[in-house]
């Protein structure tokens, strides 16, 4: 059960899971060891940077959504771009689908 729990938690970390998929891709392409490691690290760091950027942008955009909803007399907008909540709820399922495909 601990192994299954570890696998589920690992799949909820998108940068590590996609990095692992990239790592296997480099191995299947028979790339050099240095290229395999550097490519895998680039994938992981790139996804971490992307999620950090989203974390910065969402709070910055939220006031604009509130302003637009008031000006247009619409219900408030809920800006959710790749939030941790979605990843936590669906991360293992999406990871399992990616792994099986």
MOVEN-V139580 format. One record per residue. N is the residue number from 0. OMEGA is omega in whole degrees, -180 to 180 (* if undefined). Layout:
BEGIN
{{N & OMEGA} {N & OMEGA}}
END
This chain:
BEGIN
{{0 & 180} {1 & 179} {2 & 179} {3 & 178} {4 & 178} {5 & -180} {6 & 179} {7 & 179} {8 & 179} {9 & -179} {10 & 177} {11 & 176} {12 & -172} {13 & -178} {14 & 179} {15 & -178} {16 & 178} {17 & 175} {18 & 178} {19 & 177} {20 & 177} {21 & 179} {22 & 178} {23 & 176} {24 & 177} {25 & 178} {26 & 179} {27 & 177} {28 & -179} {29 & 177} {30 & 176} {31 & -178} {32 & -179} {33 & 180} {34 & 179} {35 & -179} {36 & -178} {37 & 178} {38 & 178} {39 & 178} {40 & 178} {41 & 178} {42 & -178} {43 & -179} {44 & 179} {45 & 179} {46 & 176} {47 & 178} {48 & 179} {49 & 180} {50 & 176} {51 & 177} {52 & 177} {53 & 178} {54 & 177} {55 & -174} {56 & -176} {57 & 177} {58 & 179} {59 & -178} {60 & -176} {61 & 178} {62 & 177} {63 & 177} {64 & 178} {65 & 180} {66 & 180} {67 & -180} {68 & 177} {69 & -177} {70 & -178} {71 & -180} {72 & 178} {73 & 175} {74 & -179} {75 & 178} {76 & 176} {77 & -176} {78 & 180} {79 & -180} {80 & 175} {81 & -175} {82 & 180} {83 & 179} {84 & 180} {85 & 180} {86 & -180} {87 & -178} {88 & -173} {89 & -174} {90 & -178} {91 & -179} {92 & 179} {93 & 178} {94 & 179} {95 & 177} {96 & 179} {97 & -179} {98 & -178} {99 & 180} {100 & *}}
END
